[in-house]
Structure formats: C-alpha cells, structure tokens
Amino acid sequence: MTTLPPQQPTSPATPVPVDPYPNKALAVLLTTIVGVVTQWLSTGHFSLGQEGATAIVGAVATLLVWAVSNFKRRGF
C-alpha cells in the first residue's frame, strides 16, 4: 500500500484587479469620432483649426484612458 505525504496548504493566488468598466477607452474613442464628424458636417470642410484639434485631443485622451486603465489593472 502506498501512502501519500500530507499535502501542504496552498496559498490562494493574488487576485488581479479587474476593471469593472473595460470599455472606457472605446467610449472616449467613439465620442471623439462622433464629435469630429459632427463638427465636420456642420462646417462643411475638414480643417486642422477645429476638427483636427478635436481629433488630436481625442486621440491623446483615448491613449491616456487606455494607459491608466491598464496601469491600474496591473496593480502598480
């Protein structure tokens, strides 16, 4: 008869923080696109003065939201 040694209790794995709203960056991106298209349609032309500036700021905001969300998810 083979006897097995008693098993050592295993410590539970540290839970990884889960972002309850993982689509924040997607929401910022879609809001930016809708804002740029609305401005473009209301002015009739695309210019860096208004629509381009909104697109650039929206892209930066999207990247920042994504970076902060992933930064928090990694638990730093």
Secondary structure, 3 states (H helix, E strand, C coil): CCCCCCCCCCCCCCCCCCCCCCCHHHHHHHHHHHHHHHHHHHHCCCCHHHHHHHHHHHHHHHHHHHHHHHHHHCCC
